[in-house]
């Protein structure tokens, strides 16, 4: 398991080594950032779990479609 993003995360995605993806969504927007997935080929994923954190944030768990 690896948390965060950056060059290593992008390399895992590009190499097809991603077996599970967790996206956290917060109920606010602040500043700007870098997208981990910009420019990466499209990959079909299935939503496998939704976790509500109680503060309006959610974590979505996806696995690559087989």
N, C-alpha and C positions, 0 to 999 in steps of 0.2 A: 504494500500500500504506500502511496506517495501523495502528499498533500501539497497544494500550491501549483504554480505554473512556472513557466520559464523555458529555457532552451532544452533542458533534460526532458521535461514533460512533453514538449512538442516533438522531440525525437522519438519518444515512446509511441505517440499517436501516429506519426509518419511511418514508423516501422511496423505498424499493425500489432503492437505488443500490448495494447490496451484491452484489458478484460472486463473492466468496470469503470464507469465514469460517474463521479458525484458532482453535481452542480448545485451550488448554494445560491439562493435568490433572496435578497434582502428587500424590505419594503421602503427603501430609500435609495437615492442616487447621490453620490458625492464625488466630485472631481472627474478624472478621466483615467483610463488604463489601457492596457495592451490586451488584445484578444489572443488567447492561446490557439484558437482554431482557424484564424484567418488564413486563407490560401491553401488549406489542407483539403485533399479530395473528399468528396462526400462519402460518408459511411452510414449505413442504416443501423439504427440503435433501437432497442426496445426498453420502454420504461418499466422498471421492475419494482420500484419502491418510492413512496413519497413520505418524507418525515417532516412533520410540523414541529418547529422549535419553540412555539409558544409566544414569540415576540413578533409574529407576523412573517418571519423568515421560514423558508422551506428548503429542504435538501432533496433533490431529485436524483435517483440512482438509475443509471442506464447500463445495459449490456449490449455488445454488438449483436445484431441479428445473425442467426446461424442459417 
